[in-house]
């Protein structure tokens, strides 16, 4: 019995000790809950920065284009005939008016010779008509006038004599009247002859000359036509350039209207591009441009020579031509190239590197501005034009402020930063279209 009582007292003491330990633990836990855990020190982020500058900036309009020759002639004959001779090969340099090929032209040469003979005859007939003596009809008219004049003079002298005799009473009055009537008839015959001669002068002579002139012109037209047909057999270059195509061989028949030779002027090339209307609004003729050609180390300088006055109905874009010089013929027509044309220029604009501007998920443009306390703060900005390296800040920044260029992507407002020098990360370099690239793993580690 005594042993059982002792065991009972020991169990009670053990339970009491456990209760005290638990109570102490609860008190410590409550005390710990009432106290705040100290915040860890803020992480210092290493970034690269740039100063907001006031400088000249020019926007660049980029687009794809295809090179075409400055001039091109697909030469097609006007007649159908076999090819007799070629004087050029592909790649031959030719000048305007140079003889390139000859078609079989024996029949055309004979026809030209025949028409030339007719033309020569017409020339001789015209010269004979213009230089010959007065025609027979005209001579007869002159003789009629002379005879009528002699008759008139004779009748006048008769009238005068009978008038004198009548005054002296030697003849009766009817003899005088008869003489006067004959004088009137002679005067009328003279007037008719003279009028007829005048008509011959004005009409017959002119008609003869016109007839001879008409025959000459007709013969000349026939000769010119036959000569033109002969000339069509000689194929000449209409432009300076290089022969780029010669599809037929000697002896094959060239069809009228089908290309026999192609000549291109490649001394200069035109890069033809279709650009959005919004980009072309500020573009001007003569604007400087660069054409990037695959295989060439450096872009080729050019200038805008044409801006289409109307939109393309299919694509609603504007066609723009950029001319580049190609004196050595190194660049080939048909090559696809990349254009970069100088657009709007602002001489005194606030600018920052393109990599400093971050676009949020809502489309807002922001930059991280570093304050005097080396703490970066997010600031919304309005941007304007941009080139490959810089972007214009229309509002939101002042000249001389410092902005983060590398490491700003995903950075929280109020982050302490340390500006370090160094080359830009590959992911933060401006791309070809002037936009900053995506952040790299190095940027993420820096944050």
PALUMVO-96323 format. One record per atom (N, C-alpha, C): x, y negated, z; residue in one letter. Coordinates in steps of 0.001 Angstrom, whole numbers, plus 500000, padded with zeros to 6 digits. Each point is the difference from the previous one (the first is absolute). Example, Ala and Ser with C-alpha at 12.3 -4.5 7.8 and 13.67 -1.06 7.14 Angstrom:
// PALUMVO-96323
513190505690507800A 499110498810500000A 500900498800500000A 499650498950499280S 500820498810500060S 499230498910500730S 
END
This chain:
// PALUMVO-96323
500814501197500000X 499186498803500000X 500851498748500000X 501026500010500845X 500896498834500052X 500681499781498660X 500355501097499359X 500689499874498699X 499083499384498980X 498747500334500029X 499050499428499019X 499818498524500238X 499975499532501189X 499821498587500289X 501162499168499536X 501192500568500149X 501184499262499547X 499997499832498484X 499628501055499302X 499967499917498533X 498992498969499551X 498890499925500714X 498969499019499614X 500501498583500191X 500723499760501102X 500523498651500220X 501049499622498957X 500825500948499576X 501024499707498988X 499360499661498664X 498953500679499619X 499326499695498735X 499426498599500022X 499439499607501142X 499422498658500096X 501073498929499855X 501186500264500623X 501091499026499877X 500484499873498541X 500063501158499306X 500452499966498589X 499035499220499138X 498714500234500199X 498993499271499223X 500073498506500272X 500245499635501264X 500087498578500355X 501192499352499313X 501119500720499894X 501193499445499342X 499753499786498515X 499317500962499399X 499695499852498567X 499104498814499762X 499058499757500869X 499105498871499848X 500761498698500062X 500968499925500912X 500803498785500101X 500848499763498740X 500547501103499467X 500808499857498779X 499152499523498828X 498792500590499917X 499108499579498911X 499585498548500149X 499720499591501222X 499613498610500233X 501128499046499633X 501218500386500346X 501141499143499661X 500187499901498490X 499786501150499331X 500134499989498537X 498957499117499359X 498764500085500520X 498941499150499442X 500296498524500216X 500557499690501168X 500327498607500294X 501078499491499058X 500995500852499764X 501063499596499073X 499467499815498584X 499077500892499609X 499425499885498645X 499188498722499861X 499239499666501040X 499200498771499961X 500887498781499944X 501090500073500762X 500925498874499997X 500659499831498625X 500338501129499422X 500623499923498666X 499023499446498972X 498696500321500105X 498997499499499067X 499806498507500123X 500200499451501102X 499800498577500212X 501145499164499421X 501184500604499789X 501153499242499499X 500074500119498471X 500359498904499197X 500141499962498538X 501375500508499592X 500002500783498839X 501265500492499455X 500671498874499224X 501234499700500219X 500665498902499278X 500095500323498514X 499651498987499091X 500036500183498543X 501443500126499529X 500240500866498995X 501359500130499472X 500386498730499246X 501249499696499943X 500445498789499279X 499671500093498497X 499639498853499375X 499647499958498573X 501209500386499151X 499725500746498877X 501070500452499100X 500420498862499078X 501276499768499885X 500537498954499129X 500192500591498605X 499340499428498989X 500038500520498633X 500994499201499176X 500889500713499309X 500967499345499107X 499339499771498645X 500037498774499530X 499381499647498720X 500955499125499208X 499698499852498718X 500673499022499163X 499029498854499733X 500527498804499836X 499136498820499905X 500514499060498918X 499112499075499626X 500341498965499023X 499303498716500411X 500553498879499535X 499447498693500333X 499074499531498886X 498871499420500364X 499066499446499011X 500705498854499271X 500111500129498660X 500749499028499208X 499065499213499097X 500440498828499647X 499259499152499062X 500824499937498719X 499498500639498920X 500782500126498785X 499084500216498797X 500615500032498836X 499286500213498739X 499635501480499866X 498790500266499518X 499563501377499789X 499183500069498715X 500213501055499256X 499304500215498725X 499364501375500012X 498726500040499669X 499317501293499916X 500407500715498724X 499901501313500012X 500365500801498842X 498834500915499638X 499652499950498706X 498918500828499480X 500627501217499342X 499682501177500508X 500607501229499503X 498979500822499230X 500485500748499033X 499115500858499224X 500785500866499037X 499349501026499491X 500612500888499009X 499725499469498597X 500934500230499098X 499863499503498622X 500659500980499049X 499732499789498719X 500605500797498925X 500665499041499024X 501209500325499577X 500749499141499091X 499551500233498556X 499783498910499287X 499651500050498580X 500955499093499233X 500216500264498703X 500917499143499233X 499434498607499799X 500896499068499756X 499584498619499753X 499159499906498735X 500350500789498999X 499230500063498753X 500128501413499446X 498966500431499303X 499996501345499435X 499243499993498682X 500522500726499006X 499353500075498690X 499974501452499544X 498793500542499874X 499819501316499389X 499743499746498517X 501030500174499176X 499949499589498600X 499321501079499178X 498875499649499372X 499241500923499157X 499984499467498574X 500237500841498980X 499973499525498610X 498593499645499552X 499897499128498995X 498712499601499442X 499562500924498870X 500909500876499562X 499684500911498908X 500356501421500434X 499463500993499299X 500327501399500240X 500977500463498928X 501193500412500442X 501047500423499063X 501053500800500758X 500748500869499310X 501077500747500668X 501129499070500434X 500685500399501076X 501152499239500479X 501184500281499073X 500550498953499416X 501129500145499079X 501334499917500736X 500150498994500871X 501279499779500674X 499768499391501378X 500802500419500985X 500079499344501307X 501351499308500112X 500008498824500589X 501248499281500232X 500348499894501490X 499169500541500866X 500227499910501451X 499694501345500642X 500535500178501217X 499717501152500835X 499408499518501319X 499544500919500825X 499578499620501350X 501188499403500753X 499746498898500678X 501067499320500730X 500693498919499210X 499699499904498704X 500643498954499183X 499473498629500386X 500919499048500135X 499605498620500265X 499703499314498672X 498869499326499924X 499582499368498745X 499627498548500261X 499957499233498909X 499601498601500062X 498721499797499206X 499300498924500300X 498762499699499295X 500282499824498514X 499198500680499151X 500177499928498554X 500931501049499433X 500683500756500843X 500941501007499512X 499254501174499363X 500529500535498886X 499403501132499287X 500255501282500786X 498917500692500368X 500114501217500806X 499814501265499170X 499092499964499030X 499707501186499194X 499374499560498687X 500023500908499019X 499389499751498695X 499144501201499637X 498777499747499542X 499113501048499514X 500150500123498486X 499597501135499451X 500073500204498557X 499159498933499291X 500622499241499061X 499332498818499442X 500202499829498497X 500236501092499263X 500225499864498560X 498765499465499288X 498817500539500325X 498775499532499339X 499706498547500336X 500301499608501223X 499752498616500416X 500960499040499293X 501235500451499792X 500966499161499287X 499553499778498551X 499467501057499359X 499521499864498618X 498814499054499920X 499065500113500939X 498838499115500001X 500418498554500227X 500976499777500842X 500489498640500245X 500651499420498749X 500724500842499269X 500639499521498773X 498955499627498950X 498940500817499879X 498947499717499022X 499296498683500319X 499652499791501243X 499313498767500389X 500910498790499875X 501305500230500157X 500933498893499829X 500014499541498544X 499885500967499038X 499942499629498595X 498768499181499676X 498846500391500544X 498790499214499788X 500111498609500575X 500652499888501126X 500186498686500624X 500902499117499137X 501026500579499433X 500900499236499131X 499266499482498766X 499133500842499415X 499215499567498847X 499063498848500360X 499368500080501124X 499090498934500423X 500750498697500218X 501212500082500524X 500807498793500182X 500311499349498655X 500344500825499008X 500321499456498670X 498781499345499368X 498815500646500134X 498782499430499429X 499650498673500659X 500210499919501278X 499695498747500717X 500932498881499547X 501280500332499861X 500944498980499540X 499680499544498577X 499567500942499138X 499633499640498629X 498811499058499981X 499020500287500833X 498797499171500049X 500303498605500512X 500818499894500986X 500273498700500607X 500960499153499165X 500894500660499249X 501010499251499261X 499726499921498495X 498991500730499488X 499731500017498560X 499384498679499560X 499874499783498603X 499377498797499432X 498511500023500285X 499312498886499559X 498565499865500263X 499248501093499262X 499048500683500591X 499257501062499329X 499264499481498761X 499615500941499081X 499360499680498726X 498706499219500174X 499176500417500943X 498716499327500208X 500225498555500418X 501001499805500788X 500308498640500439X 500500499155498825X 500780500630499113X 500475499277498811X 498830499597499080X 499046500953499826X 498840499703499168X 499207498834500576X 499890499968501344X 499287498899500627X 500675498668499740X 501303499987499986X 500733498767499718X 499776499536498534X 500001500986499078X 499772499664498587X 498596499451499778X 499010500585500662X 498620499513499885X 499894498563500470X 500683499666501029X 499953498632500515X 500648499038499002X 501141500424499443X 500694499131499037X 499136499750498741X 499350501094499518X 499152499856498806X 498806499102500276X 499363500184501177X 498851499167500359X 500415498547500148X 501201499780500492X 500486498625500160X 500238499347498626X 500526500800499056X 500235499452498648X 498680499663499313X 499000500890500163X 498682499735499400X 499374498769500610X 500144499867501293X 499447498833500698X 500650498724499496X 501314500027499833X 500691498795499518X 499577499646498563X 499800501054499174X 499581499753498623X 498618499370499937X 499082500559500809X 498642499460500014X 499981498570500538X 500885499725500923X 500060498646500544X 500474499000498929X 500955500415499197X 500485499094498943X 498936499803498915X 499212501066499725X 498916499868499027X 498950499020500492X 499634500124501236X 499005499096500582X 500507498565499928X 501265499799500309X 500564498646499973X 499953499402498578X 500331500847498993X 500012499506498606X 498590499677499523X 499024500884500248X 498633499765499560X 499377498819500747X 500430499797501254X 499484498851500731X 500441498701499307X 501214499982499489X 500509498810499313X 499282499791498675X 499797501123499266X 499274499898498740X 498543499599500208X 499422500507501037X 498605499650500295X 499898498521500345X 500966499494500716X 499996498567500352X 500132499132498741X 500686500517499010X 500177499232498756X 498823500206499030X 499085500947500337X 498819500258499179X 500285500903498835X 501139500750500090X 500391500857498896X 499306501357500041X 499570500451501194X 499337501317500113X 498730499824500799X 499079500968499786X 498772499916500782X 500227500444501464X 499051499725500847X 500131500308501421X 499985501490500301X 499332500833499106X 499932501421500308X 501373500665499911X 500877499446499118X 501342500577499923X 500772499780501328X 499797498826500612X 500649499719501297X 499450500909501091X 498681500195499972X 499400500858501030X 500488501435499862X 500125500480498774X 500497501365499798X 501411500143500543X 500848499033499776X 501383500047500501X 500035499989501532X 499120499201500584X 499975499955501484X 499540501351500578X 499013500659499336X 499525501299500501X 501117501031499925X 500759500007498915X 501116500927499879X 501088499724501056X 500162498720500358X 500972499646501061X 499579500588501345X 498686499920500257X 499494500563501259X 500248501507500038X 499759500687498898X 500233501433499959X 501479500328500191X 500859499230499388X 501450500227500162X 500440499782501449X 499412498977500629X 500346499729501414X 499552501153500895X 498815500540499705X 499493501118500795X 500877501235499814X 500403500304498746X 500877501151499743X 501342499845500716X 500506498786500023X 501281499751500687X 499876500252501517X 498894499480500579X 499793500202501450X 499902501485500347X 499277500788499141X 499864501441500251X 501352500704499921X 500798499676498991X 501317500619499835X 500919499670501170X 499947498774500448X 500855499581501121X 499590500692501300X 498671500133500207X 499505500679501194X 500380501484499992X 499921500617498796X 500374501413499895X 501479500204500309X 500829499089499508X 501433500090500276X 500292499855501493X 499289499089500630X 500197499821501446X 499607501273500757X 498909500681499552X 499601501260500629X 501034501076499826X 500592500054498793X 501060500986499775X 501188499761500918X 500311498734500188X 501113499664500902X 499729500466501429X 498768499817500470X 499677500273501401X 499685501465500273X 499425500709498979X 499494501345500269X 500849501072499353X 500169499972498748X 500676501079499295X 501436500165500478X 500686498912500158X 501388500056500453X 500088500581501407X 499136499539500882X 500009500489501379X 499632501480500069X 499015500412499166X 499598501405499997X 501142500888499538X 500719499566499008X 501120500796499504X 501071500176501072X 500273498914500710X 501004500078501058X 499531500900501150X 498723499895500364X 499475500836501074X 500021501478499619X 499659500276498742X 500028501389499548X 501408500578500091X 500970499226499562X 501388500465500063X 500457500159501449X 499584499077500863X 500356500077501418X 499381501242500638X 498741500284499678X 499339501170500557X 500664501294499583X 500369500113498750X 500679501203499533X 501350500181500700X 500694498892500237X 501288500078500683X 499822500464501450X 499019499439500688X 499783500381501398X 499554501454500117X 499160500458499076X 499574501387500019X 501181500941499817X 500855499672499059X 501175500840499762X 500939499986501205X 500123498835500627X 500859499910501174X 499435500836501163X 498666499963500195X 499384500795501057X 500231501491499806X 499844500460498747X 500232501419499718X 501457500378500248X 500908499108499638X 501418500277500222X 500327500026501497X 499461499040500738X 500239499966501447X 499458501252500679X 498802500463499563X 499411501200500603X 500862501229499728X 500453500150498778X 500830501163499677X 501350499917500710X 500522498778500143X 501269499827500715X 499821500320501482X 498864499615500566X 499731500303501405X 499905501506500220X 499344500711499086X 499909501454500116X 501394500625499950X 500859499460499148X 501375500498499949X 500730499712501312X 499795498781500541X 500662499635501258X 499521500872501161X 498734500474499953X 499489500863501060X 500789501307500097X 500670500375498934X 500791501238500027X 501322499814500731X 500376498756500277X 501207499702500767X 499599499657501429X 500416500830500946X 499606499837501410X 501071499169500702X 499597498844500498X 500927499093500682X 499554499766501443X 500954499663500848X 499699499777501416X 499425498600500213X 498879499881500716X 499446498670500262X 500652499292501188X 500778500748500802X 500590499407501207X 501437500476500160X 500743499317500860X 501306500502500443X 499774501074501049X 500791501060499965X 499809501029501012X 500778501263499702X 499498501096500553X 500630501312499878X 498959500981499473X 500405500865499062X 499096501028499474X 499838501079501067X 498767500225500432X 499742500979501051X 499264501237499503X 499461499955498778X 499286501162499483X 500072500008498478X 500203501226499426X 500028500189498554X 499485501414499725X 498668500145499948X 499418501346500011X 500133500796498713X 500171499370498839X 500018500719498724X 501417500159499464X 500159501037499154X 501265500222499316X 499883499517498555X 501161499842499351X 500016499603498597X 499271501061499171X 499113499553499117X 499223500905499175X 498595500232500503X 499770499793501301X 498651500141500539X 499169498778499616X 498695500211499879X 499115498922499552X 499572499139501180X 500237498717499863X 499549499028501008X 498604499521499618X 499074500114500931X 498622499597499742X 499803498547500373X 499183499318499221X 499699498592500295X 499324499892501354X 500481499083500833X 499419499782501320X 500559500895501082X 500876500948499666X 500604500895500992X 501428499549500282X 500369499981501278X 501313499485500396X 501124500787499348X 500913499268499371X 501177500595499373X 501253499765500837X 500088498850500634X 501136499638500860X 499482499153501159X 500660500102501145X 499665499152501150X 501250499235500424X 499848498689500120X 501104499132500419X 499584499277501273X 500880500005501002X 499738499308501262X 501092498975500268X 499578498861500505X 500947498989500466X 500184500207501498X 501124500612500385X 500267500305501403X 501030499058500609X 500295498879499333X 500938499032500575X 499458499416501294X 498692500031500137X 499336499628501255X 498807500934500157X 499622500263501253X 498887500908500280X 498971499290500860X 498770500453499898X 498911499450500798X 499513501067500983X 500055499663501284X 499441500872501032X 498544499584500215X 499080500858499581X 498573499680500067X 499380500721501189X 499411499202500901X 499412500543501216X 498575499490500157X 499181500772500695X 498647499586500360X 499970499788501510X 499756498755500414X 500071499624501410X 498638499535500498X 499740500149501310X 498724499522500563X 499836498494499817X 498767499590499801X 499725498580499760X 500430499146501182X 499822500508501234X 500350499215501186X 501486499669500048X 500851500877499466X 501441499747500017X 500426499039498887X 499264499993498918X 500397499209498831X 499539498550500103X 499140499681500950X 499443498648500103X 501086498935500098X 501074500286500737X 501055499002500208X 501155500165499019X 499889500963499079X 501087500273499067X 500008498968498871X 501198499622499541X 500136499003498944X 500919500528498906X 499783499488498776X 500878500356498890X 501421499515500293X 500959500824499662X 501394499665500246X 500496500397501370X 499144500605500840X 500414500400501344X 501112501044499916X 501041499875500843X 501083501001499983X 499469501364500431X 500641501042499482X 499589501363500327X 501213500913499925X 499855501169500620X 501025501039499917X 499342501297499568X 500686500730499141X 499495501276499497X 500970501091500421X 499515500941500780X 500828501113500452X 499821501163499036X 501108500373499351X 499983501069499001X 500739501200500563X 499380501153499895X 500631501216500489X 501286500257499227X 501084500246500745X 501296500243499378X 500918498805500001X 499475498798500242X 500833498799500074X 500238499646501461X 501228499607500315X 500346499702501385X 499294498757500520X 499889498981499159X 499422498733500439X 498729499694499220X 499051499286500619X 498808499563499262X 500380499033498880X 499186499967498963X 500228499120498856X 499144498747500167X 500626498841499849X 499277498739500156X 499097499759498788X 498848499381500260X 499059499678498929X 499135498822500407X 499012499706499172X 499071498931500329X 498636500315499386X 498960499430500590X 498632500233499548X 499765499204498717X 499557500695498940X 499745499332498718X 498522499987499636X 499185500817500662X 498570500021499684X 499207500423501222X 498926499263500258X 499003500364501014X 498660500018499283X 499395501159499906X 498756500122499229X 498947499046500546X 499297499279499115X 498964499071500471X 498709500687500426X 499903501311499794X 498772500719500341X 500350501310500687X 499059500509500804X 500191501275500674X 499828501150499021X 500735501075500260X 499789501217499232X 498653500591500410X 499084500223499048X 498651500442500370X 499969501372500653X 500986500841499713X 499984501343500574X 500502500048501422X 501097499279500280X 500620500073501327X 499818498735500827X 499416498948499415X 499823498694500664X 501336499471500530X 501072500274499282X 501311499464500345X 500440499014498918X 501099499305500270X 500529498999499067X 501306500528499413X 500127499954498680X 501227500453499348X 501043498883500042X 501192500371500438X 501107499050500132X 501204500571499259X 500673499130499203X 501196500402499271X 501215499324500611X 501049500794500194X 501295499480500455X 501040500350498942X 500696498992499514X 501020500219498963X 501369500171500631X 500725501038499545X 501386500203500410X 500856500116498737X 501225499530500086X 500909500062498857X 500664501373499946X 500205500500498785X 500588501330499804X 500931499967498794X 501040499140500033X 500835499789498805X 500754501249499558X 500371500874500940X 500766501198499654X 499114501205499721X 498704499847500216X 499088501113499746X 500115501137500991X 500503499711501204X 500175501065500993X 498668500476500575X 499030499097500098X 498694500349500579X 499064500390498862X 499301501099500178X 499176500549498929X 498532499615500171X 499338499652498898X 498552499762500073X 499269501257500454X 498896499789500715X 499230501124500530X 500384500396501409X 501076499411500551X 500450500330501351X 499049499406501037X 499675500790501023X 499202499500501120X 500919499288500978X 499616498805500432X 500843499179500871X 499168499436501137X 500672499378500938X 499374499333501143X 500272498513499910X 498927499200500084X 500104498546499911X 499985499361501376X 500720498910500117X 499908499136501173X 500049498562499503X 498874499298500135X 499870498647499453X 499897499006501151X 500749498895499883X 499914498940501007X 498635499324499907X 499307499946501151X 498684499378500037X 500051498638500671X 499155499824501022X 499914498715500698X 501249499758500833X 500470498764500027X 501171499612500787X 499618498913500995X 500379500203501262X 499801498995501048X 501385499565500465X 500374498734499802X 501379499585500262X 500373499925501473X 499044499764500894X 500332499785501409X 499005500751500882X 500122501319500013X 499032500841500701X 500635500632501233X 499168500262501034X 500444500773501156X 500024501464499597X 501148500650500203X 500122501386499570X 500611500860501097X 499638501278499963X 500614501016500850X 500266501219499119X 500914500872500420X 500185501234499237X 498699500797499924X 499781500660498888X 498768500758499810X 499822501068501071X 501109500554500491X 499918501059501001X 499462499502501334X 499999498661500216X 499528499475501280X 498484500005500100X 499296500061498893X 498537499937499997X 499441501411500105X 499137500194500992X 499367501303500237X 498504499850499763X 499411500958499305X 498559499998499755X 499332500965500962X 499046499491500775X 499287500842500956X 498966500857499283X 499377500890500768X 498973500881499425X 498784499217499523X 499800498812500530X 498868499161499564X 500355499100498821X 501257500074499534X 500421499167498887X 500609498680500399X 500107499705501286X 500579498748500477X 501520500034499865X 500567498899499502X 501450499868499893X 500536499420501305X 501006500666500575X 500583499531501260X 501518500064499924X 500635499238500899X 501451500080500191X 500258500046501503X 501161500527500366X 500419500007501399X 500992498854500177X 499569498988500794X 500820498822500224X 500760500181501306X 501312499794499989X 500843500148501188X 500085498647500689X 499554499974501266X 500037498763500760X 501359499732500613X 500092498859500697X 501266499648500645X 500369500983501104X 498986500730500557X 500243500977501059X 500308501383499454X 500275500096498695X 500307501279499336X 498848500986500098X 498784499481499994X 498802500850499996X 499279499763498680X 499617501118499342X 499337499916498695X 498492499934500193X 499357499076499281X 498554499833500070X 499407500092498594X 498863500661499916X 499314500137498715X 499323498688499631X 500171499595498730X 499369498762499561X 499422500210498586X 498715499743499810X 499410500113498662X 500474498863499104X 500186500289498744X 500465499004499042X 499180500122498715X 500036498923499223X 499417500006498656X 501154499931499012X 500016500916499051X 501108500076499064X 499575499431498650X 501010499557499233X 499759499499498648X 500682500878498981X 500796499393499127X 500673500771498970X 501210500700500592X 500518500992499285X 501190500692500465X 500833500441498813X 501303500139500273X 500886500563498991X 500503501336500520X 501085500492499429X 500463501330500381X 500518500047501432X 500463498872500546X 500633500010501315X 499215499233501066X 499348498921499608X 499376499122500977X 498520499811499705X 499280499523501005X 498583499708499858X 499739498618500586X 499122499259499361X 499654498674500481X 499015500108501162X 500235499207501043X 499080499923501135X 499213498704499868X 498707500135499690X 499170498811499813X 499623499373501336X 499806500792501018X 499673499474501336X 500327501064501035X 500283499529501233X 500265500919501101X 501409499943500534X 500940499418499251X 501382499920500452X 500553498609499746X 501111499718500690X 500715498745499807X 501442500310499644X 500617499067499267X 501392500178499617X 500869500103501248X 500954500916499974X 500920500177501121X 499604501100500958X 498747500469499978X 499595501096500866X 500654501291499539X 500134500943500955X 500661501261499722X 498966501123499959X 500056500811498955X 499034501099499846X 500757501308499860X 499350501070500409X 500588501333499901X 499882500487498560X 501099500482499456X 499973500544498633X 500075501519499984X 500724500598500956X 500102501461500101X 499602500410501404X 498989500873500090X 499553500493501295X 498675499439500455X 499353499147499177X 498743499386500422X 498804500931499842X 500111501009499135X 498854500860499719X 499610500770501257X 498763499833500462X 499482500699501167X 500448499422501328X 500718498914500015X 500474499404501252X 498847499306500712X 499926500176501325X 498949499364500802X 500339498539500266X 498936499207500179X 500178498594500342X 500648499885501366X 501016499144500161X 500675499796501269X 501159500948500229X 500464500652498969X 501122500934500151X 501319499232500084X 500821500270501029X 501331499398500049X 500868500574498883X 500750499146499365X 500814500455498873X 501422499494500143X 500860500702499300X 501407499599499909X 500356499938498525X 500407498844499545X 500321499817498590X 501398500526499744X 500089500905499017X 501291500562499630X 500229499716498512X 501244499986499606X 500348499785498598X 500157501350499320X 499778500017498695X 500168501245499265X 499194499987498723X 500279500962499124X 499263500110498740X 498589500464500274X 499102499621499161X 498615500399500143X 499873501500499796X 499083500612500780X 499689501410499792X 499390500182498631X 500201501180499455X 499481500272498649X 498498499835499962X 499307500422501083X 498549499906500012X 499480498601500110X 500819499005500393X 499522498637500163X 500411499100498853X 500752500549499021X 500386499177498849X 498794499731499123X 499952498840499371X 498894499726499071X 500046500970498839X 498848500457499615X 499891500874498846X 500001499174498734X 499835500686498842X 500071499305498704X 498917498963499836X 498849500232500659X 498907499041499865X 499997498957501090X 501101499963500816X 500124498946500994X 499385500320501337X 499429501244500207X 499369500344501268X 500989500776500863X 499879499813501314X 500878500699500911X 499656501474500007X 501019500868500174X 499758501436500018X 499456500477501329X 499737501316500107X 499494500591501229X 501133500127501011X 499687500032501295X 501039500121501016X 500669501364499937X 501254500050500367X 500755501248500000X 500065500561501413X 500602501193500106X 500141500624501319X 500872499148500907X 500945499290499423X 500869499137500809X 499190498891500647X 499010499427499226X 499152498975500572X 499213500562501175X 499482501215499859X 499191500596501059X 500833500223501246X 501274500429499794X 500860500204501165X 500282498680500704X 500115498908499195X 500313498712500600X 498872499505500872X 498745500407499614X 498868499535500779X 499931500740501302X 
END
